[in-house]
Amino acid sequence: MRFKFPFILLLLCFCACHHPNTSSEFEDFVSRQTQSKGFVYIENQHFMLDGDEWFPLMLNYKVDIRKINDSLYILPASYYQNDDLNTDFQQISAMGFNTIRICLDIIDEDEDSLQLYRATERMLDAAEASGLKVMLLIKRPLEEYWLSYTEGLLKRFQDNTTLWAYDFFNEPLYFDPVEGRGKNEAYHIVKHWRQMMDDFAPHQLFTIGFAEPIEVFEWDPSILPVDFVEIHTYNPMRVAAEMRWYSYICTQKPWMVGETGLPVDNDSVPYWEQIQFLQTTYLLARQYGTAGYGWWEYRDCPQGVNFEAQFTGLFDANGQAKPAAALISQLTSLSFPKDDHQVPTNYYNMLGYKNIRLTGKVVDAKSGHPLPHALVRGWTETWIGMNTYSDSLGNFTLYSNDYILHFEVSAPGKNTIKFDKSKDIYGISDVHNHKMTNKDLEYQSIDYHWLLNDDTDIFSFDKKEFEQSLLVIDIGEIRI
């Protein structure tokens, strides 16, 4: 690598983005950034490859493990209806993608590790032949067996330039086996993974697949020593706001969209909406400063547990390309506006709740200073949940259609607290005079079209739908 800025600036950048900061960590950081030809590295919050900025345009790809003639093979997922990785990889490359995220977290302890390493090598060879880089989603190394397996994997492929990044844990918010894990514990787990990467795969990058912003309550991306932050966001009501929030908190390391997508079957949801979702989310992500963009997934899954799982592919279940697939090759040539730090229309009121608005301020418990970009989560008595964020002065507004009684609050790098409030804060007699409509409204079931200005633009939200409220309650200062 050729450093393009003075050494002292490199030192300052490192001090700002690593926690905690030690001379040993600094040496490791420099080592990771001093890359050989063909390895992806990080510079100025961008991915770099052979001295040039590299933007990963990524497609998520599902696989199965199958035994053929007593040998294990990594092959396309059975519902892809194709047993040839080469054919799929060549098609993906021809579409305009330059990297794939292989979901190899489906392995189990009954399979022979050495055979799995050999199968992984054959899969990487197929990707290389198609001109694709690979991000490898692995089984989370939380138990001793998987720690040992991961160590062997890192050692085996430390010189492989096709494998540019590891994803150690897919969506801890949903799949962490330990409920209520503290931030400090999560930090030390990831610090151990960081050390494994430094020791056994120093030229490759590693990340975690973060889901909703409420990951900050436990697996806080602002303090975890990953190389970059990879986020997953889907619903049109949430995607712009969630990308915006991650862009605010990821100021010292790159962030990228690892998964997004809109399910379409050209019946209940027309194909044109997937085209618009793809183009708009890509441009918003670029405007907000993303270092990469990934789509879920390659092909529809007829056996999926819900509509989203069944129809998010760029190809249908019969292998026919959906119209959005033709847009991939054009994405990187699209121009996007300069980031003016405007927030999306529904940033503070994601679903257009109208009955109740809670206001308050989040401050640091020790200094009393306001905390920007804190995440305030509320639940009703029936555990309908909603989020909002504090602004640059620490002030927040949390909208709801029913009484919020349970709260959880955190901010990047700060403690997480939980507390409850009584219905008394609402002035029960007054609230009962209001009509409590849509009390059970949740994003999973909402049809976002009723909030739009324009039926032909799925992101054209009517601003007035997000600013009304019948009752305003100030819950005061929250110290964390």
Residue pairs with C-beta under 8 A, 6 or more apart in sequence:
1 33
1 34
1 35
1 41
1 43
1 48
1 51
2 51
3 10
3 43
4 43
4 44
5 44
10 30
11 26
13 252
14 21
14 25
14 26
14 29
15 21
16 252
17 252
17 253
18 25
18 26
18 29
18 225
19 223
19 225
19 413
25 225
28 198
28 202
31 198
31 202
32 41
32 197
32 198
32 202
32 203
32 205
32 227
33 41
33 42
33 43
34 41
35 41
35 48
35 203
36 161
36 203
37 50
37 161
38 49
38 50
38 161
39 49
39 161
39 164
39 203
39 204
40 47
40 48
40 49
40 54
40 133
40 164
40 165
40 204
40 205
41 47
41 48
41 49
41 203
41 205
42 48
42 205
42 227
42 228
42 253
42 254
45 252
45 253
45 254
45 289
45 291
46 53
46 54
46 254
46 291
47 53
47 54
47 55
47 56
47 228
47 254
47 291
47 292
48 54
54 98
55 291
55 292
55 293
55 332
56 98
56 99
56 133
56 135
56 164
56 256
56 291
56 292
56 293
56 294
57 96
57 97
57 98
57 99
57 292
57 293
57 294
57 328
57 331
57 332
58 97
58 98
58 99
58 100
58 101
58 135
58 258
58 292
58 293
58 294
58 295
59 92
59 95
59 97
59 99
59 100
59 101
59 294
59 295
59 297
59 298
59 314
60 100
60 101
60 103
60 258
60 259
60 294
60 295
60 296
60 297
60 298
61 76
61 88
61 92
61 100
61 101
61 102
61 103
61 297
61 298
62 76
62 77
62 79
62 80
62 103
62 297
62 298
62 301
63 74
63 75
63 76
63 77
63 102
63 103
63 104
63 106
63 123
64 74
64 75
64 76
64 77
64 78
64 106
65 72
65 73
65 74
65 75
65 106
65 107
65 111
65 116
65 119
66 72
66 73
66 75
67 73
71 115
71 118
71 119
72 111
72 112
72 115
72 116
72 118
72 119
73 119
73 122
74 85
74 102
74 104
74 119
74 120
74 122
74 123
75 83
75 85
76 82
76 83
76 84
76 85
76 88
77 301
79 299
79 300
79 301
79 302
79 303
79 317
80 88
80 298
80 299
81 317
81 319
82 88
82 319
85 123
85 126
85 127
86 126
86 129
86 130
88 298
89 100
89 126
89 127
89 129
89 130
89 132
90 130
92 100
92 130
92 132
92 298
93 130
93 131
93 132
95 314
95 325
95 328
95 329
96 328
96 329
96 330
96 331
96 332
97 132
97 328
98 131
98 132
98 133
99 132
99 133
99 134
99 135
99 164
99 292
100 127
100 132
100 133
100 134
100 135
101 134
101 135
101 136
101 137
101 167
101 258
101 259
101 294
102 123
102 127
102 134
102 135
102 136
102 137
103 137
103 170
104 120
104 136
104 137
104 138
104 139
105 137
105 138
105 139
105 140
105 170
107 116
107 139
109 145
113 149
113 152
116 149
117 152
117 153
117 156
120 136
120 153
120 156
120 157
121 156
121 157
123 134
124 134
124 157
124 160
124 162
124 163
125 162
127 133
127 134
127 162
128 162
132 162
133 162
133 163
133 164
134 162
134 163
134 164
135 164
135 165
135 166
135 167
135 207
135 258
136 163
136 165
136 166
136 167
137 167
137 170
137 209
138 150
138 153
138 166
138 167
138 168
139 146
139 149
139 150
140 146
140 168
140 169
140 170
140 175
141 147
141 149
141 150
141 168
141 193
141 196
142 177
142 189
147 196
150 168
150 196
151 196
151 200
154 166
154 196
154 197
154 200
154 201
154 204
155 200
155 201
157 163
157 201
157 204
158 200
158 201
158 202
158 203
158 204
159 203
163 204
164 204
164 205
165 204
165 205
165 206
165 207
165 227
165 228
166 197
166 201
166 204
166 205
166 206
166 207
167 206
167 207
167 208
167 209
167 230
167 258
168 190
168 193
168 206
168 207
168 208
169 175
169 176
169 208
169 209
169 219
170 209
171 209
171 210
171 211
171 232
172 186
172 208
172 210
172 211
172 215
172 218
172 219
173 210
173 211
173 212
173 214
173 215
173 218
173 219
174 211
176 218
176 219
180 218
181 218
181 219
182 218
182 416
183 217
183 218
183 219
183 220
183 223
183 415
183 416
186 218
186 219
186 220
186 224
187 220
187 223
187 224
187 225
190 208
190 219
190 224
190 225
190 226
191 225
193 206
194 206
194 225
194 226
197 204
197 206
205 227
205 228
206 226
206 227
207 226
207 227
207 228
207 229
207 230
207 258
208 219
208 221
208 224
208 226
208 229
208 230
209 230
209 231
209 232
209 258
209 259
210 219
210 221
210 229
210 230
210 231
210 232
210 246
211 231
211 232
212 233
212 238
212 242
212 387
213 242
213 245
213 246
213 375
213 387
213 389
214 375
214 377
214 387
214 408
215 221
216 222
216 249
216 375
216 410
216 411
216 412
216 416
217 375
217 377
217 408
217 410
217 416
218 416
220 410
220 412
220 413
221 229
221 246
221 249
221 250
221 255
221 412
222 249
222 250
222 412
222 413
223 412
223 413
226 253
227 253
227 254
228 253
228 254
228 255
228 256
228 291
229 246
229 250
229 253
229 254
229 255
229 256
230 255
230 256
230 257
230 258
230 294
231 242
231 243
231 246
231 255
231 256
231 257
231 258
231 259
232 257
232 258
232 259
232 260
232 296
233 239
233 242
233 243
233 257
233 259
233 260
234 259
234 260
234 261
234 262
234 296
234 308
235 443
235 444
235 448
236 262
236 277
236 448
236 458
236 459
237 346
237 350
237 351
237 443
237 446
237 448
237 451
238 350
238 443
239 260
239 281
239 284
240 281
240 284
240 344
240 346
240 347
240 459
241 343
241 344
241 346
241 347
241 350
243 257
243 281
243 284
243 285
243 288
243 290
244 288
244 343
244 344
244 347
245 347
245 373
245 375
245 389
246 255
247 255
247 288
247 289
247 290
247 339
248 372
248 373
249 373
249 412
254 291
254 292
255 289
255 290
255 291
256 290
256 291
256 292
256 293
256 294
257 281
257 285
257 290
257 292
257 293
257 294
258 292
258 294
259 294
259 295
259 296
260 281
260 293
260 294
260 295
260 296
261 274
261 277
261 295
261 296
261 297
261 312
262 269
262 273
262 274
262 277
262 278
262 312
263 269
263 274
263 307
263 308
263 309
263 310
263 311
263 312
264 270
264 271
264 273
264 274
264 311
264 322
264 324
265 307
265 310
265 311
266 322
268 307
269 311
271 322
271 323
271 324
272 323
273 458
274 322
274 323
274 324
275 323
275 324
275 327
276 457
276 458
276 459
277 324
277 458
278 295
278 324
278 327
278 331
279 327
279 331
279 334
280 458
280 459
281 293
282 293
282 331
282 334
283 334
283 336
285 293
286 293
286 334
286 336
287 336
287 337
287 338
287 339
288 339
289 339
293 331
295 314
296 312
297 312
297 313
297 314
298 313
298 314
298 315
299 313
299 314
299 315
299 316
299 317
299 319
300 310
300 311
300 312
300 313
300 315
300 316
300 317
301 309
301 310
301 313
301 317
302 310
302 317
303 310
304 310
304 311
313 322
314 321
314 322
314 324
314 325
314 328
315 321
315 322
315 325
316 322
344 461
345 461
345 462
345 463
345 466
346 352
346 451
346 461
346 466
347 389
348 388
348 389
348 396
348 397
348 399
348 466
349 388
349 397
349 399
349 466
349 467
350 386
350 387
350 388
350 443
351 386
351 399
351 441
351 442
351 443
351 446
352 451
352 461
352 465
352 466
353 386
353 399
353 400
353 401
353 438
353 441
353 469
354 399
354 401
354 437
354 438
354 468
354 469
354 470
355 400
355 401
355 402
355 434
355 436
355 437
355 438
355 439
355 469
355 470
355 471
356 399
356 400
356 401
356 402
356 403
356 404
356 426
356 431
356 469
356 470
356 471
356 472
356 473
357 397
357 398
357 399
357 400
357 469
357 471
357 472
357 473
358 378
358 397
358 398
358 399
358 400
358 404
358 472
358 473
358 474
358 475
359 395
359 396
359 397
359 398
359 472
359 473
359 474
359 475
360 376
360 395
360 396
360 398
360 474
360 475
360 476
360 477
360 478
361 370
361 390
361 393
361 394
361 395
361 396
361 476
361 477
361 478
362 370
362 371
362 374
362 376
362 390
362 394
362 396
362 409
362 411
362 477
362 478
362 480
363 369
363 370
363 371
363 394
363 477
363 478
363 479
363 480
364 370
364 371
364 414
364 479
364 480
365 415
365 479
365 480
368 479
369 394
370 390
370 393
370 394
370 395
371 390
371 394
371 411
371 414
371 480
372 390
372 391
372 392
372 393
372 394
372 411
373 389
373 390
373 411
373 412
374 389
374 390
374 394
374 396
374 409
374 410
374 411
374 414
374 480
375 387
375 388
375 389
375 409
375 410
375 411
376 387
376 388
376 389
376 390
376 396
376 398
376 407
376 409
376 478
377 385
377 386
377 387
377 407
377 408
377 409
378 385
378 386
378 387
378 398
378 400
378 404
378 406
378 407
379 385
379 386
379 404
379 405
379 406
379 407
380 400
380 402
380 403
380 404
380 405
380 439
381 402
381 403
381 405
382 402
382 439
382 440
383 406
384 400
384 402
384 439
384 440
384 441
384 442
385 442
386 398
386 399
386 400
386 404
387 398
388 396
388 397
388 398
388 399
389 396
390 396
390 411
398 404
399 466
399 469
401 436
401 437
401 438
401 439
401 441
402 436
402 439
402 440
403 423
403 426
403 431
404 421
405 420
405 421
405 422
405 423
406 418
406 420
407 418
407 419
407 420
407 421
407 478
408 416
408 417
408 418
409 416
409 417
409 418
409 478
409 480
410 416
410 417
410 480
411 480
414 480
415 480
416 480
417 478
417 480
421 475
425 473
425 475
426 471
426 473
427 471
430 471
431 471
434 470
434 471
448 458
449 455
449 458
451 461
451 462
451 465
451 466
452 458
452 460
452 461
452 462
453 460
453 461
453 462
454 460
